Amino acid sequence: MAYLYFAKVNVNNDIFKVYEGEKSIEEILNRLILSVNTEDNIILPKNRGYIKFITLSTNVEKNFISGRLIRIFEDDIQLYNFEKDDVEELPQDKLARTSTFYFDVQHELIGFTVGKYFGPKQFCDYFEQLINKCTEEGTFNVTLQKDEDSFTERVKRFSKITTIKFRIVPKNPCQKEFNDWYANPASIESVEANQAELTYSANSKNTRGLNFDNAYIQNLIKGLGYGYISSVVSGLMPGGEKGTVSSDKDAPRRFSIPDKDKTSIPDVNKHTKAIIPQVLYKMLGKKDE
């Protein structure tokens, strides 16, 4: 069994120009479709190879980008040859990991698969770097969509919550439902910040710990599934041991697909298109019309 994950692509640096009417989301996203390419690549730090797009297919009228994101390793590696009972070098340019994706530009959603040594959060980081490389640094933010129910279930295993952290990126316009994520909805816009980080903590004298079930925290938790928020919660388990739950690592939103479809571009495209209405329903509480 394989899994299809989803990420939300958010306009980042220019979002405040969108708020002011100087630019439109459609204009920025159309420029991305026209600019994305297989030539640009990014060299990863510490000799970890480089990343790029391959086998791209794009269409402005149909609002999609599909293909693969590849990480090409530069590690030295040897293979054992059974016939020779010896080792032989594996050329570095043959050592790679790929992820297959379909980006529904209209809904700003990416459906993607990953493999061993190439996790969902890593895909989001790499995809964000590459689309910014193809356009302009800081134009886009890519956030993994999380399963808020799974995250909440894990957090409620704590007997005491000591720290709750949130990372929030500015919302795209025309989605007023998201205003209740902010203690002061206008603050992140007035400061023109690209992201906000909130941390709530309880000291050792607070025997009960933090209240995870209050309305404000629960509104933020709902935002995990929208792709604007990430969260990390730390606390104590019933036995007294310390624990941490990360929304990106421990509770990504995922859907089962046949294992044979995992690396097929047409099949990933097909599954993503079929599942997006479910994702939109979870995000907005209504079916896409």
Rosetta blueprint (number, residue, H / E / L):
1 M L
2 A E
3 Y E
4 L E
5 Y E
6 F E
7 A E
8 K E
9 V E
10 N E
11 V E
12 N L
13 N L
14 D L
15 I H
16 F H
17 K H
18 V H
19 Y H
20 E L
21 G L
22 E L
23 K L
24 S L
25 I H
26 E H
27 E H
28 I H
29 L H
30 N H
31 R H
32 L H
33 I H
34 L H
35 S H
36 V L
37 N L
38 T L
39 E L
40 D L
41 N E
42 I E
43 I E
44 L L
45 P L
46 K L
47 N L
48 R L
49 G L
50 Y E
51 I E
52 K E
53 F E
54 I E
55 T E
56 L E
57 S E
58 T E
59 N E
60 V L
61 E L
62 K L
63 N L
64 F E
65 I E
66 S E
67 G E
68 R E
69 L E
70 I E
71 R E
72 I E
73 F L
74 E L
75 D L
76 D L
77 I L
78 Q E
79 L E
80 Y E
81 N E
82 F L
83 E L
84 K L
85 D L
86 D E
87 V E
88 E E
89 E E
90 L L
91 P L
92 Q H
93 D H
94 K H
95 L L
96 A E
97 R E
98 T E
99 S E
100 T E
101 F E
102 Y E
103 F E
104 D E
105 V L
106 Q L
107 H L
108 E L
109 L E
110 I E
111 G E
112 F E
113 T L
114 V L
115 G E
116 K L
117 Y L
118 F E
119 G L
120 P H
121 K H
122 Q H
123 F H
124 C H
125 D H
126 Y H
127 F H
128 E H
129 Q H
130 L H
131 I H
132 N H
133 K H
134 C H
135 T L
136 E L
137 E L
138 G L
139 T L
140 F E
141 N E
142 V E
143 T E
144 L E
145 Q L
146 K E
147 D L
148 E H
149 D H
150 S H
151 F H
152 T H
153 E H
154 R H
155 V H
156 K L
157 R L
158 F L
159 S L
160 K E
161 I E
162 T E
163 T E
164 I E
165 K E
166 F E
167 R E
168 I E
169 V L
170 P L
171 K L
172 N L
173 P L
174 C L
175 Q L
176 K H
177 E H
178 F H
179 N H
180 D H
181 W H
182 Y L
183 A L
184 N L
185 P L
186 A L
187 S H
188 I H
189 E H
190 S H
191 V H
192 E L
193 A L
194 N L
195 Q L
196 A E
197 E E
198 L E
199 T E
200 Y E
201 S E
202 A L
203 N L
204 S L
205 K L
206 N L
207 T L
208 R L
209 G L
210 L L
211 N L
212 F L
213 D L
214 N L
215 A H
216 Y H
217 I H
218 Q H
219 N H
220 L H
221 I H
222 K H
223 G H
224 L H
225 G H
226 Y H
227 G L
228 Y L
229 I E
230 S E
231 S E
232 V E
233 V E
234 S E
235 G E
236 L E
237 M L
238 P L
239 G L
240 G L
241 E L
242 K E
243 G E
244 T E
245 V E
246 S E
247 S H
248 D H
249 K H
250 D H
251 A L
252 P E
253 R L
254 R E
255 F E
256 S E
257 I E
258 P L
259 D H
260 K H
261 D H
262 K L
263 T L
264 S L
265 I H
266 P H
267 D H
268 V H
269 N H
270 K H
271 H H
272 T H
273 K H
274 A H
275 I H
276 I H
277 P H
278 Q H
279 V H
280 L H
281 Y H
282 K H
283 M H
284 L H
285 G L
286 K L
287 K L
288 D L
289 E L
